[in-house]
Amino acid sequence: MSVKLALAAVAQLPAGVMRPNYDRSALNAGIVHIGVGNFHRAHQAVYLDDLFNAGVDHDWAIVGAGVREPDVAMREKLKAQDWLTTVVEQEAHATTVRVTGAMIDFIKPFDVEAMLAALARPEIRIVSLTVTEGGYYISPATQRFDPTHPDIVADARRPDAPKTAFGLIAAGLKRRRSAGVAPFTVMSCDNIPGNGHVTENAVAGLAELSDPELAAWIRANVAFPNSMVDRITPATTDRERAILRETHGIEDNWPVFCEEFRQWVVEDKFPAGRPALDKAGATFTSDVGPYELMKIRILNGGHAAIAYPAGVLDIHFVHEAMEDQQIANFLETLTRREIIPVVPPPPGVDLEAYRVKVAERFANPKIGDTISRLCLDGSNRQPKFILPTVRDRLAAGASVKGLALVSAMWCRYCYGESESGKTIPPNDPSWGRLQAAARPARGDPRAFLAMRDIFGELAENPVYVGAFSGALNALWANGVRRTIADYLAGPA
């Protein structure tokens, strides 16, 4: 018999399942978090749950929030279990199951007044976000805030009835300023270089369109700390729900499965106060940049390196891609040959040891992370995880053959058909546009590079155009296997 997750049933949870040892009714909210997805519940919420279990910082509980249609279903699923979440940490030879209770409420999505009322509460001292890399309204080519996006234009026209996360934050800050309440800190937890700066530009940039005085006040008074976050967290499917029910005796509407490893490096810039996350394993620093660059280029760039060849070869799970010796060799060679040389190591960090650990994490057979998840949203991820490394290599006069091959394999994937002839389903918000560029690129690789908002000046760089074109032509003429083999056999 399994136990249906709910506060009243916590005492009946199977032996060995960790559960909150604190009185959740005594928790007080200190954080509004926008984007209550799997990663947030496996990361920030777990750090806070650890603190609460240690008997400290009980005034930093989370109030969830969302700005997308899927958040409606997420709220209903979590409400039915009193906002509790089962987190299953899986390694090759060990599994740990815990129930977390750091979130105590979830604002109804699209209830603007309820959201603004929450943001105006003096006890809310941090607003955090996990809205994905593509949720910041960044121009892929310039990597700057795009004030012309229709969502931003709409919020600028109705600043008191916003729909975006950044419009809501700006409106909430406006209310606090009018009421004489100190501003909250805004903390991004997304995989974006300089995510604090990016978030500041989105909030203040949006405010500037309708209220330049508010925008200036935000830039002068609101803290936007940078952070680096890391924990591999796949999407939840019926597979995970069944494993939890049948193996661990818990019925959870939306459990989270993840690896044991987790990392959080945060710029210590919280004028309104912060929880003692360092007591739960987070690192506070004055400069997140080196950690962020290391993670984005080696781990996130590494994900792209294995995802697209695996996708074109019909490989389903990430660990299966790592069991493919050729793909694993490609990841290792590319990382050593082209990525690590343009990654300054953070203090006390051995980049080779970090690379080995990343590969070990990718190979975890229990995680069940899928290739399709890694391939998702390449139009936002390539300009952040691959192309900046390309630019640094070109500036140094170094080869970009392997990095260009990664992007060429992305183009081959966007063609929409694997090498076996199977249809690759849409896997990007801009899939139609990507496919429209990838199809003619089979005969003329420049057709894909013509997406200047993604490739920018690289589309005119003769070295990059040559490397990309050569890689894509080889993929179509010889296939993924032969093309990767030629790269591996080439000069270091």
C-alpha positions in Angstrom: 0.0 0.0 0.0 1.3 3.4 -0.9 0.8 6.7 1.1 -0.9 9.6 -0.7 1.3 12.6 0.1 -0.3 15.2 2.3 0.5 16.9 5.6 -1.8 14.7 7.6 -0.1 11.6 6.1 3.5 12.5 6.8 3.7 10.4 9.9 2.6 7.4 7.8 5.4 7.7 5.3 7.5 4.6 4.8 10.5 4.1 7.0 13.6 5.6 5.6 11.8 8.5 3.9 13.1 11.7 5.4 10.5 14.3 6.2 10.3 17.8 7.7 11.1 17.8 11.4 9.8 21.4 11.8 6.4 22.7 12.4 5.3 24.0 9.1 2.5 26.1 10.7 5.2 28.1 12.4 7.0 29.0 9.2 6.7 32.6 7.9 7.2 33.6 4.3 10.3 35.5 3.3 10.6 34.6 -0.4 8.3 34.8 -3.4 9.6 32.4 -6.0 8.4 32.7 -9.6 8.6 29.5 -11.6 7.9 26.5 -9.3 9.3 23.9 -11.6 11.3 20.7 -11.0 14.7 22.5 -10.8 13.5 25.0 -8.1 12.0 22.2 -6.0 15.2 20.1 -6.3 17.5 23.0 -5.6 16.5 26.2 -3.7 13.6 24.6 -1.9 15.9 21.7 -0.7 18.5 24.1 0.6 15.8 25.9 2.6 14.3 22.6 3.8 17.8 21.7 5.1 18.0 25.0 7.0 14.5 24.6 8.5 15.4 21.0 9.6 18.4 22.5 11.3 16.1 24.7 13.3 17.1 28.0 11.7 15.7 30.7 9.5 12.0 29.7 9.8 11.0 33.2 8.5 12.3 32.5 5.0 9.6 30.1 3.8 8.7 30.2 0.1 5.5 31.4 -1.5 5.3 30.1 -5.0 4.1 32.0 -8.1 3.9 31.5 -11.8 3.2 33.5 -15.0 2.6 30.6 -17.5 -0.4 28.5 -18.3 1.3 25.3 -17.1 1.7 26.9 -13.7 -2.0 26.5 -13.1 -1.8 22.7 -13.2 1.4 22.7 -11.1 -0.4 24.8 -8.4 -3.4 22.4 -8.3 -1.2 19.3 -8.1 0.9 20.8 -5.3 -2.1 22.3 -3.4 -3.7 18.8 -3.3 -0.7 17.7 -1.2 -0.4 20.8 1.0 2.5 22.1 -1.1 4.8 19.2 -0.1 7.2 17.7 -2.6 9.0 14.3 -2.7 12.6 14.7 -3.9 14.3 11.5 -5.0 18.1 11.7 -5.2 19.5 9.0 -7.3 23.0 7.8 -7.9 24.2 4.5 -9.5 24.3 2.6 -6.2 22.2 4.7 -3.9 18.8 6.3 -3.7 17.6 8.8 -1.1 13.9 9.8 -0.7 12.9 12.9 1.2 9.7 15.0 1.5 10.3 18.8 1.6 8.1 21.4 3.1 9.8 24.8 2.4 6.9 26.1 0.3 3.9 27.2 2.3 1.7 28.8 -0.3 1.3 29.3 -4.1 -0.3 32.4 -5.5 -2.9 31.7 -8.1 -1.4 32.3 -11.5 -2.7 35.3 -13.4 -4.2 36.8 -10.2 -2.3 40.1 -10.6 -3.7 41.8 -7.5 -2.9 38.8 -5.3 0.7 38.7 -6.7 1.2 42.5 -6.2 -0.2 42.3 -2.7 2.3 39.5 -1.8 5.2 41.5 -3.3 4.3 44.5 -1.3 4.4 42.6 2.0 7.4 43.9 4.1 8.3 40.4 5.2 9.0 39.4 1.6 12.7 40.2 1.3 13.7 38.1 -1.7 12.0 37.5 -5.0 13.7 34.6 -6.8 13.1 33.2 -10.3 13.6 30.1 -12.4 11.9 31.0 -15.6 14.4 29.2 -18.0 17.1 30.6 -20.2 14.5 31.7 -22.7 12.3 33.6 -20.3 14.4 36.8 -19.9 13.5 38.5 -23.2 17.2 38.5 -24.4 18.1 39.1 -28.0 20.1 36.0 -28.9 22.5 38.0 -31.1 23.2 40.9 -28.7 22.6 39.0 -25.5 20.8 42.1 -24.3 17.3 42.9 -23.1 14.9 43.2 -26.0 12.4 46.0 -25.3 10.6 45.3 -28.6 9.3 41.8 -27.6 5.4 41.8 -27.8 5.1 40.6 -24.1 7.3 43.5 -23.0 5.5 46.1 -25.1 2.2 44.9 -23.7 3.4 45.2 -20.1 4.8 48.7 -20.8 1.3 49.7 -22.0 -0.4 48.4 -18.9 2.3 48.6 -16.1 -0.3 48.3 -13.4 -1.7 45.1 -14.9 1.4 43.2 -16.0 1.6 39.6 -17.2 5.4 39.0 -17.3 7.5 38.1 -14.3 9.5 41.3 -14.8 6.4 43.5 -15.1 5.1 42.0 -11.9 8.4 42.6 -10.1 8.6 46.2 -11.3 5.0 46.9 -10.2 5.6 45.2 -6.9 8.7 47.4 -6.3 6.6 50.5 -7.3 4.1 49.6 -4.6 6.8 49.2 -2.0 8.4 52.5 -2.9 5.0 54.3 -2.6 4.4 52.7 0.8 7.9 53.5 2.1 8.8 49.8 2.3 12.4 48.8 1.6 12.8 47.0 -1.7 13.2 43.2 -1.9 16.3 41.6 -3.4 15.7 40.0 -6.9 17.6 36.7 -7.3 17.8 34.8 -10.6 18.4 31.1 -10.3 18.6 30.4 -14.1 21.5 29.3 -16.2 22.4 32.6 -17.8 25.8 34.4 -17.7 25.6 37.3 -15.3 22.0 36.4 -14.4 21.8 39.1 -11.9 22.7 41.8 -14.4 20.4 40.2 -17.0 17.5 40.3 -14.5 18.2 43.9 -13.5 18.2 44.9 -17.2 14.9 43.1 -17.7 13.1 44.7 -14.7 14.5 48.2 -15.1 14.4 48.0 -18.9 10.7 47.2 -18.8 10.0 49.9 -16.2 11.9 52.5 -18.2 9.4 52.1 -21.1 6.6 53.5 -18.9 8.2 55.1 -15.9 11.8 56.2 -16.3 11.8 57.6 -12.7 10.9 54.1 -11.3 13.5 52.5 -13.5 16.2 54.8 -12.2 15.1 54.1 -8.6 15.3 50.4 -9.2 18.8 50.6 -10.6 19.9 52.7 -7.6 18.1 50.8 -4.8 17.4 47.2 -5.7 20.0 44.4 -5.4 20.3 41.8 -8.2 22.9 39.3 -7.0 24.5 37.0 -9.6 24.3 33.3 -8.9 25.4 29.9 -10.4 23.1 27.0 -9.8 23.7 23.3 -10.7 21.8 20.1 -10.2 20.7 17.8 -13.0 16.9 17.5 -12.7 14.9 15.7 -15.4 11.3 16.3 -16.2 8.7 14.3 -14.3 6.7 11.7 -16.2 4.5 8.8 -15.3 7.7 6.7 -15.2 8.9 8.7 -12.1 5.5 8.6 -10.5 5.4 4.8 -10.9 8.9 4.3 -9.5 8.0 6.4 -6.4 4.8 4.6 -5.9 5.9 1.0 -6.5 9.4 1.2 -5.1 9.1 3.7 -2.3 5.4 3.6 -1.4 4.5 7.3 -2.0 1.9 8.7 -4.3 3.0 12.2 -5.3 1.3 14.2 -8.0 4.5 15.8 -9.1 7.6 14.3 -7.5 11.1 15.5 -8.5 13.9 13.1 -9.4 17.5 14.4 -9.5 21.1 13.6 -8.9 22.7 13.7 -5.5 25.1 16.5 -6.6 24.1 20.1 -6.1 25.9 23.4 -6.2 24.9 27.0 -5.5 27.3 29.9 -5.7 25.8 33.3 -4.9 27.0 36.8 -4.9 26.6 38.1 -1.3 24.5 41.1 -2.0 21.3 41.0 0.0 20.6 44.4 1.7 17.2 43.2 2.9 18.7 40.1 4.6 19.0 36.5 3.5 18.8 33.0 4.9 22.0 31.4 6.0 22.2 29.2 2.9 25.9 28.7 3.5 25.0 26.5 6.4 23.2 24.2 3.9 26.2 24.1 1.5 25.8 27.2 -0.7 28.9 29.3 -1.3 28.7 33.1 -1.0 31.3 35.1 -2.8 32.0 38.6 -4.2 32.5 37.2 -7.7 30.3 34.5 -9.2 31.7 35.0 -12.7 34.4 32.3 -12.8 32.1 29.6 -11.3 29.3 30.6 -13.7 31.6 30.5 -16.8 33.0 27.1 -15.8 29.6 25.6 -15.4 27.9 27.1 -18.4 30.8 26.2 -20.8 31.8 22.8 -19.5 28.5 21.4 -18.2 25.9 23.1 -20.3 28.1 23.2 -23.3 28.8 19.5 -22.7 25.1 18.8 -22.6 24.8 20.3 -26.1 27.8 18.3 -27.3 26.2 15.0 -26.5 22.6 15.9 -27.1 22.4 16.6 -30.8 24.4 13.6 -32.1 22.4 11.4 -29.7 19.2 12.9 -30.9 20.0 12.3 -34.6 21.0 8.7 -33.7 17.7 8.0 -31.9 19.3 7.6 -28.5 16.7 8.3 -25.8 18.4 8.7 -22.4 21.5 10.8 -21.5 23.2 7.9 -19.8 22.8 5.8 -22.9 24.6 8.5 -24.9 27.5 8.3 -22.4 27.5 4.5 -22.8 28.2 5.2 -26.5 32.0 5.3 -26.5 32.2 7.6 -29.5 29.9 10.2 -28.1 31.7 10.0 -24.7 35.0 10.4 -26.5 33.7 13.4 -28.4 32.6 15.1 -25.2 36.0 14.5 -23.6 38.0 15.6 -26.6 35.9 18.7 -27.3 36.0 19.8 -23.6 39.8 19.3 -23.3 40.7 20.6 -26.8 38.4 23.6 -27.2 36.5 24.5 -24.1 38.8 24.3 -21.1 41.5 26.4 -22.7 39.1 29.4 -22.7 37.8 28.8 -19.2 39.6 30.6 -16.4 39.5 28.3 -13.3 37.6 29.6 -10.2 39.8 29.8 -7.1 40.9 26.4 -5.9 39.1 24.5 -8.7 40.9 21.9 -10.9 39.1 22.1 -14.3 40.2 18.6 -15.4 38.7 17.2 -12.2 35.5 19.2 -12.8 35.3 17.8 -16.3 35.6 14.3 -15.1 32.9 14.9 -12.5 30.6 16.3 -15.1 31.0 13.2 -17.3 30.4 11.0 -14.3 27.2 12.9 -13.6 26.0 12.6 -17.2 26.6 8.9 -17.1 24.4 8.3 -14.0 22.0 5.5 -15.1 19.3 6.2 -12.5 18.6 9.8 -13.3 16.6 9.0 -16.5 17.4 12.4 -18.0 16.3 12.4 -21.7 18.2 13.5 -24.8 15.0 15.5 -25.9 15.2 17.6 -22.7 18.9 18.5 -23.5 18.0 19.3 -27.1 15.1 21.6 -26.0 15.2 25.3 -26.8 18.5 25.3 -28.7 17.7 28.7 -30.2 18.2 30.1 -26.7 20.8 27.8 -25.4 23.3 27.8 -28.3 23.9 31.5 -28.0 24.6 31.2 -24.3 26.4 27.8 -24.0 28.3 27.3 -27.2 28.7 30.5 -29.3 30.5 32.6 -26.7 33.2 29.9 -26.4 33.5 30.1 -30.2 34.0 33.8 -30.1 36.8 33.5 -27.5 38.5 30.8 -29.5 38.4 32.9 -32.7 39.7 35.9 -30.9 42.6 33.8 -29.8 43.2 32.5 -33.3 42.4 28.9 -32.2 40.4 26.2 -34.0 36.7 26.0 -33.6 36.2 22.8 -35.5 34.5 20.8 -32.7 32.4 23.7 -31.5 31.2 24.3 -35.0 30.4 20.6 -35.3 28.1 20.9 -32.2 26.1 23.7 -33.9 26.1 21.9 -37.2 24.6 18.8 -35.4 22.0 21.1 -33.9 21.2 22.2 -37.4 21.0 18.6 -38.5 18.7 17.9 -35.6 16.4 20.8 -36.5 16.0 19.2 -40.0 13.4 17.1 -38.1 14.5 13.7 -39.1 16.9 11.3 -37.5 19.4 9.2 -39.5 17.0 6.2 -39.3 14.2 8.3 -40.9 12.2 8.8 -37.7 10.5 12.2 -37.3 12.1 14.4 -34.6 9.2 16.2 -33.0 9.2 20.0 -32.5 11.5 20.8 -29.6 11.9 24.6 -29.6 9.6 27.6 -29.3 11.0 28.6 -32.7 10.9 25.1 -34.2 9.1 26.2 -37.4 11.7 28.9 -38.1 14.6 26.6 -37.2 13.3 23.9 -39.5 12.7 26.4 -42.3 16.4 27.3 -42.0 17.7 23.8 -41.5 16.0 22.3 -44.6 17.7 24.5 -47.2 21.0 24.4 -45.2 21.3 20.8 -46.3 22.4 22.2 -49.6 23.7 25.6 -48.4 24.8 25.8 -44.8 24.7 29.6 -44.9 20.9 29.3 -44.8 21.1 28.3 -41.2 23.7 30.9 -40.3 21.5 33.6 -41.8 19.6 33.6 -38.5 21.6 36.7 -37.4 19.7 37.1 -34.1 21.3 33.8 -33.1 24.7 33.7 -34.8 25.4 37.5 -35.0 28.7 38.4 -36.6 29.8 34.7 -36.7 27.6 34.4 -39.8 30.1 36.6 -41.6 33.3 35.3 -40.0 35.1 33.3 -42.8 36.8 30.9 -40.3 33.5 30.1 -38.5 31.5 29.9 -41.7 34.1 27.5 -43.2 34.1 25.3 -40.1 30.3 25.2 -39.7 29.8 24.6 -43.5 32.4 21.8 -43.6 30.8 20.1 -40.5 27.3 20.3 -41.8 28.3 19.1 -45.3 30.1 16.2 -43.7 27.1 15.3 -41.6 24.9 15.0 -44.6 27.5 13.3 -46.8 29.0 10.9 -44.3 26.7 10.8 -41.3 27.2 11.5 -37.6 29.5 8.6 -36.9 32.0 9.2 -39.6 32.0 13.0 -39.0 32.7 12.6 -35.3 35.4 10.0 -36.0 37.2 12.4 -38.3 37.1 15.1 -35.6 38.5 12.7 -33.0 41.3 11.6 -35.4 42.2 15.2 -36.2 45.0 17.3 -34.6 44.7 18.4 -31.0 
